[in-house]
């Protein structure tokens, strides 16, 4: 998990969130609970898009680091500062796993039918399993 500084703009019924280290990543919600939930989802989606497009992913700076950045100081004047912990996607890493042969054939057929690579299919399956086990 990565701790990310979030600026909260507006007020009840019309909150907005932005991230000093992730320009263009914004969202809005009616209440703070919804804002935090949507912000975490949107930021992970935003960073996933950067990774997918081969763009560099900015480093999330600490609040102490941001407090000496004049742009942050100006942007945060009329905002509340919040912190969220989010599981940000990172670069792909090659791994070597062992899978029973007939299962691998089934995985390959399912991946092909879905128009995905084996790696993409397995990653999506693992994400789905991890998400369902958390809920």
Secondary structure, DSSP 8 states (H G I E B T S, - for coil): -EEEEEEEEEETTEEEEE-TTSTT-EEEESSHHHHHHHHHHHHHHHHHHHHHTT--------HHHHTT-HHHHHHTTTSEEEEEEE--------------HHHHHHHHHHHHHTT--HHHHHHHHHHHHHHHHH-
